[in-house]
Amino acid sequence: MIKLRKVFLTASLVGGLVSLGGGTAFAYNWGSSSSPLMVYQNGASGGTLQGKGYGGVTVNSTSAVLVSYLADMTLDDGRTYANLRATSSTKGTTNKESGRRSDGGNTFARMSDQTMYPSGGTIFYAFYVKVCQDKSFSGDPCSNEVRAG
């Protein structure tokens, strides 16, 4: 009985420490180097592969940081970027885009981290990411959007 109480007390303390950590950050991955989000000439599928990417979103109580690794597959006027969308039923939607890559390199390069500060903090948001290619004078084709987390 004493051992059981000791285990229960230890578990309770650990659980309490986790729940008390107001500054705790959570990291969510989107895609991977072996299974990236891919953007084609016609969007999520169809046509020539334009770009691809993967990365993560680190979320704490006041901000979200978009980390992205991108490859731009074509030497044209398009630049590959990642788009982070934070949505909340009570706070609305906030978007943030990564740096852009346009060198035609088919290897992944880390773009500069981008921080968003949604109104009211991040606690009420769901995060979604897609990889797009910036196109002049037309809509930007994008990969399928995935939920980060």
N, C-alpha and C positions, 0 to 999 in steps of 0.2 A: 504494500500500500504506500509506503514511503517513496519508493522508486516512482510509482505512478504519479504521485503528487508533484514530485520534482520535475518529471517530464512535462506535466501539464503546466506548471508554473513557468518553466523555461519557454514553452511554446507560447504562452500568453504574453510574456515579456517581449519576445521576438515579434509577435503579431502587433503588439502595442507600439513598438518602435517603428515598424513599417508604416502603420497608419498615422503616426504623429509627424512623420517627416514631411512638412509642408513644402520644403524646397526640393523634393525628390524630382528627378528628371526621368522621363521614360523615352526610350529609343525604339522607333519602329522602322523596319526596313521596307523598301519597295523595290521589287526586282532584285536581280543579282548579276554578277558578271557572266555567269553561265546561262541565265534566263532573264535578260534585260527587257524593259519595255521598248517596243520598236515602233517607229513611225515610218510609214511608207508614203509614196507619192500621193496616194489617194486616202491617206489617213491611217486607220488601224490595220488595214490589209489592202493589198492590191497595188500594183506598180512597183517601182524601184525602191529599195530600202534607202531612206534618207538619213536616218539617225537612230540612235538607241541610247538607253541610259538606265542607271540604277542608283540607289543611294539610300538615304534614311531621313527620318524626321525625328529630332530630339525635342521633346515637349516638357516644359515645366509649368509652373502656375501662372506665369505672365507672358511667355513667348514660345514660339516654335521656330526651330532652326532647320532649314532645308539643306541637306548635304547631297550633292549630286556628282556623279561620274558619267560623263557624256562622251559619245563618239559621233562625229559628223561624217557621214559616209560619202558625201558628194561635194565637189568643188563647184558651187554655184552661188547664187545670191542668198540661199537659205542658210539660216543659222539654227543649230539645234539647241533647245533649252528645255528645262523641266518647269512645270507649273504646279505649285502647291495651292490647293483650295481648302480653306477651313470653313465648315458650315455649322450653323447652330439654328435650331428652330426659334430661339428667342433673340439671338444676337445678329443674325444675318450671315452674309458670306464675305470672306476676306481672301484675296489672292496674293501670291508672291511668286516671282519668277527667278530662276537661277541665272547665273552668267550664261553667255552664249558661246557656242563653239562653232567655228566655221572654216576649219583648216582642211577638211576632207580626210582627216586622220581616222583610221578604223580601229584604233586602240582607245581605251577609255582614259580620260584625263579628268582630274578633280576640278570642278568649277569652284569659285569662291562661295563660301557659305552665305546664305541669305536668311535674315531673321525677320519674322513677322510678329507684330504685337496686336493680336485681335482685341477688339473692345471687350472689356469685362474679363480679360485673362483667357487662358486656353482651356479651362476645365469643362466648358460646355460644348466643345467643338469636336467634330469628326474631321479627319484629315484625308484628303484624296490627292493623288499625284498622277500626272500624265506627262509624256515627253512629246514635244511638238517641234516643228520646224518653221521658223519665221519666214514668211513669203511676202514679197513686195506686191502690193496691189491685189491681194486675194486673201481668203481665209487661210489660217495656218492649219495644215494637216497635223493630226495628233494621234498618238497611240490610244489604246483603251485606257480609261482612267481606273486606277486601283486604289483601294482604301489602304492607307498606311496605318497599320495597327491591328 
